[in-house]
Every structure is written in structure tokens, then in C-alpha cells.
Amino acid sequence: MRRPFVAGNWKMNLDLPAARDLAAGLVAGVPSDCAADVAICPPSIYLFPMAKAVDGSPVRLGSQNCWHEASGAFTGELSPDMVKETGCTYVILGHSERRNTIGPTDDSGRIWGESNQMIAAKARAVIDRGLTAIVCVGELLEQRDANQTEAVLSEQLSGSLATLSAADCDRLVIAYEPVWAIGTGRVATPEQAQAAHAHIRSRLAAQFDPARADEIRIQYGGSVKPGNAAELMACPDVDGALVGGASLKADDFLKIIEAAAASAA
């Protein structure tokens, strides 16, 4: 049985005192024998202090991004080795806010315009450094309305995982994030989430092999809250959550973690 995994993506939120308070609340609230894996992904400038804050607890650390080169003239970027030095276990890659239009954009209609090929290079570099890649996929509202969800997911998976082999799957997590449900208050129904997750697992089976695909954890992300976490994680192919806004409040995040742990029973 796949062990549930809940990760909090703090995005560009919190000041350092608030981050320390939040980490302290999670350390106090996550039991040492928690049946779910737990991680926080703070802004990169807070990685070192958060590593210290969660040291000795079940809470692990993740980065929200990294670059794929080991070093060089890449102003503002962090290499996988730098990320690993902070104490990270996980790296989020290909988040929709890096793939798609949210806020001011360039002429391509995206903020950063990260391609599948770029994400694939990052995934290769992250896994080569002994870190676990959380690779995000998900469709826009207009793509769902046009019944293109499965085609979009297939294309993103094929491209974003093109550098990986079946042997890499033990350091791979997929996060399904329907873009129309991120920060909107809308959330996929359990039926919609399960259908997308089942499709993702079928594509992983085709890309790697069925046994490996059955081991890969697929998180759901998109307006996950204490009130909907349990029914989402009761779905057979939903193996946890990548949580945004609700991960910024210790009480809410702990309730989601509890729901994930309960789903393992």
C-alpha cells in the first residue's frame, strides 16, 4: 500500500517569525508515528531556518523549485546540490504557476513559461542528487471544458518525465493540480480527482511499467482544505495532497495531515 504524503507549498508567503511559528506548530502536532509523510516547502530564503525548526521531527523539507545545472551564470537560481545542502528531501517541479498564466506575463502568455523539456531536465538533475521530485501536472479550465484533460495530462507526463527510467520511480511523486481549482475556492469532486489520478497512473504504467506505476504516489492539489481532504484522499488513486493556502495555518494543515493518515488505515 502506498504511504500517504502531504506537502505544504507556502509559495511566497509569511515572514520569518510567522514561518518559525508555523513550523513549531507542525512539529508539536505531527506525531512521531504519523501514518503519512509530511513536508513543508517554504520560500528558498527560509530553507535553512526551517531545516533547523523541523530538525528531529517527522516533518521533512522541500524546495519550491531549482535549476538543473550544477553551477554557472544563472542569476537568482539554486542548483540541486545547493537545495540538498539546506536539508531538503523534496523539490517541487513544474508547478502550474511556473507553467501557466497567473498574473503578469511575457509575450508567450506565461510568467516563466517552463516547458516540459525544462522540467524533465530538472527532474533528472534532482533525482541524480538523491532528492525526490514532485512533478506537477494539470489542465486549464478551458482544456477541461473542451474535454482535453486526459490529452493534456498525457502530454505533460510524457514530456516532463522523458529523462527518467523505471529505476528512478522511487524518487518520483506526481501532483495532479487542476489549474482551475488552485486558489479559486473550486475543487475537483472526488470523482473528477479519481478519474484524473487513474489516468495518470495508467500513463505511468505505459511509460515505465505497471508495477512501478502502482508504487508512485500521486497527490491531489487544488483548494484542499480540512473539509474536503478526507473524501478526496479516500479515492483509491489519491495518495495525499499538495496543499497551498491551507498549509499556512497549522491547525488546518494538521487536520489535512490527520485525514491523510486516516486514509492509510
N, C-alpha and C positions, 0 to 999 in steps of 0.2 A: 504493500500500500504506500502511495506517495505521501510524504510528510508535508502537511500544510506549511505555507510560507507567506508571511505578511511583511511587507516593506513599506515604510513611510517615506514618501518623496516630499521633502519640505520645500522644494523649489527655492525661490528667492524670498524667503520669509524668515522672520524672527531676528532679534538682536542677540548678542552673545549671552547676556543674563537670562533671557527667555529660553534660549536653546538649552542652557545648563539646567534650568528649572524643569523643562520638558523631559530631558534625558534622565534627571533624577527621579521624576515621577514614574517613568517607564522602568527604570532599574528597580524601584521599590515595588512595582506592580506586576512584573513578569516573573512568575515562579521559576525556580531553577529547574524544575522538572516539566516545564511547559511542553505540551504535545505539538506545538507549532514552532517553526523557526521564525525569528523576528529580526528585522534590520531597520535602521534609520539611515536616510540619505540626506544629510544636511548640505547647505551650500559649502563649496570647497574650502572656503576660508575657515570654516568651523570644523573641518575634519579632525585636526589634531586635538583640539579641546574636547570634542565629542568622543574621540577614542579614549581619552583619559576618563571621561564621565561614565562610560559604559564598561570600562575595564573590570573584568572579574564577574560580569553578569552574563545572562544568556543573550543579551541584545548585541547584535553584530552591526557593523558599519558598512555603508555603501557610498559610492560616489555617484553623482548625477550624470557624469559624462567623463570622457577622457579622449585624448588624441591617440592615434595609432602608432606614431613614431616614437622611438626610444629617447630621442633628444633632437635639438636643432632649433632653427629660427622660426618658431611657432608661437609668436607672442600671445600671451593670455591662456595658453593651453597647458594641460597636465599630461605627462606620459603615464602609461600603466605602471611603470616602476615607481614613480612619484606617488601615485594613488596607493599602491601597495605599502609604501613606507609609512603612510599615515595610519595603517592598521585596518584598511578596508578588506572586506571579503568579497563584496559585490560591486558591480558597475552597471548603472542603467545606460542603455544604448538605444538610440532611435526613438526617443520619446516623441510623441506627436507634436509637442511644442518646438521640437527641433526639425521635424519633418515638414510640418504643415503650417498653414496661415493662422497665426494668432497674434494680433497686434500689428505694429508697423512692419512692413515687408519691403523686400527689394523688388526689382522688376520681374523676378520669376514668380512672385506671389507667395514667397515664403520668407521666414525670418532668416534661418540659416540654410535652408534648402538641402538638408542632409539626404543624400541618395542611399539606396540600398547598397551600392558598392562601397560607399564610405563606411556604412555601419558594418558591413562584412569585414572590412579591414580592421576596424576597431575590435570586433568580436574575436578575430584571430589573435590580435595583439594581447587583449585582455586574458584570454584563456591560456596563451603561451606563458603569461606571467603568473599563472596559478590562481587567478581570480575567476569569479563566476560572473558571466554576462547575463544581465536581464534585458533581453531584446524585446522591444515594444513593437506591436503591430496593431493596426486598427483602421477602420474606414471612416470617411467623412459622411455627414448626413446625406448629402446629395448622392453619394455612392450607395448608401443603404437604400435610399428611396428608389434608386434605379436598379435594385436587386443585384448589385455588383459586389456585395460584401465578400462572398467566397472568392471571387476572382481577385479582389484587392488583397485579401489575406494570403492567397496562394502566391501572388507576385511578390509581396513583401517578404514572405518566408523564404522563398526560393532565392531571392537576391541577397537578403540580409544574412543568410546562413551559408552562402555559397562557398565560403572559405573553410567550413567546418566539416568534420567527418563524424561517423558514429562514435568514435573513440572520444570525441570532445563533449558528448552529450551530458556527461556527469557534471560539467561545469556550465550548463546552459539552463536558463529559465526563460520562458516566454511570458510576456504580459500582454493580454488582449485588452486594448483600450479603445472602445468605440469613441471616436473623437467627439461625436455629438453628445456624449454623456459626461464629458470632462468639464467640471466647473459650471455646468448648466443647471444642475439640480435634476436633470433627467437621468434615468438609469436604465440599462437594459433589463428586461424582465428575466427571470431565471431561465425561461425557455429560450430567449434570444441569446443569453450568455452561453448556455449549454450547447446550443446549435453551433455557435461560432467556435467554442472550445473543441467540440467534437471534430469540426472541420480542420482546425489547426492540428489536432493530434493525427488525423488521417494524412495530412500533408507531411507531417514529421515522419510518419511511418513510411511514406513513399520516398522521402528524401534520405532517410537514414535506414531504419528497419523497424518493424513493429515492436520488437522487444525494447529497443531503445526509446521509441516514441512513448511507450507506456510508462517509462521511468521519468520523463521530462515533466517538470511541474509547470503548469500554465496558470498564471494569476489572472484575475479579473481586475481591471482598473477603470473607474469612471463613476464618480459620485458615490463611492462606497461609504456607508455610514453604519452606525450601530443598529439602526432599524432595519437595514436590508442585508447586512452581512451574512446572517445565518442562512437565509433562504438561498442566497447566491452560492455560498460555499457548500450547501447541501447537494448541489449539482455534481454528478459523477466525474466530470472532467474539469471542474473548477477547483484548483489546488491552493487557494489563498487569494491574496489581494495586494495590488499596488495602490496605496492609499495616498491621496493628496491632502485636501483641506482637513479631513477628519484626523489626520496624523499629527496635526499641530496642537491638539488638545489631548492631554494624557488620558483623561477619563474616556473620551470617545475612542481613542486608538486602542486602549486596553480592552474595551468591550469588543472591538473587532478582532483582536487577538484571541480573546476568550471564545468567540464564535468559531474561529479557525481551529482552535484546539479541540473544541467540542465536536467539530466535523470529523476529527480523526478517530473518535470513539467507535 
